[in-house]
Amino acid sequence: MDRLKTLVKTYVGDESGATSLEYALIAGLVSVALIVGASKLALNNDSAWNGLAAKVEAT
């Protein structure tokens, strides 16, 4: 029983994996933000080129 208590105390006090988990979450959030930003930029760029093509075809 004492060994189980020692293992539980050691497990609860161990924070070595917390930092890597935090970095992984931050990297995931940055990745999502980059994907959303790139998608929005691509849509705006596409509409700009379509507008330019329509003006060229009209002349």
Secondary structure, 3 states (H helix, E strand, C coil): CHHHHHHHHHHHHCCHHHHHHHHHHHHHHHHHHHHHHHHHHHHHHHHHHHHHHHHHHHC
